[in-house]
Amino acid sequence: MPDTDVKPDHCPACGARNDCSLADPRTADRECWCYAVTIDPAVLEALPAALRDKSCLCPRCAQAEAQLQAAKPAIP
């Protein structure tokens, strides 16, 4: 994916929506989901240099889905 094709609301690894609150003007005042998880640096380093620091990974590519599920409050 060329640098000009990078979209802030899409994952640079797979192209799916990344659910980044900072990329959406309606929710840009909220923290992104990625602030609450740990992303393995190797996952970020696997991205081509031209795609790094352009947009958030999606939870699946960030390998953070389990962390996000664990952080959800239990509904009685």
Phi, psi and omega in degrees: 000117179297154182305326182290343180269358181291127179246130184298339181261012179233147180292130180288345181273315185242345179089356179286164175299139184260358180059028180284119180290333181287337180278348182254117182304333180288337183235014185296346178272000180256154176290147176286153178303330185290345177292338185261005182232166175255125178252127180300125179304331179296328178295316179292321180292338179287341177289145172301143183308323182293343182258351181286147176061027178253324179200163180287149167289160171281161181304324180294310181292331178283355182056041184243006183301317181296321179296319180293320178296318180294332182276345180291136177293144179288136178262119182291000000 
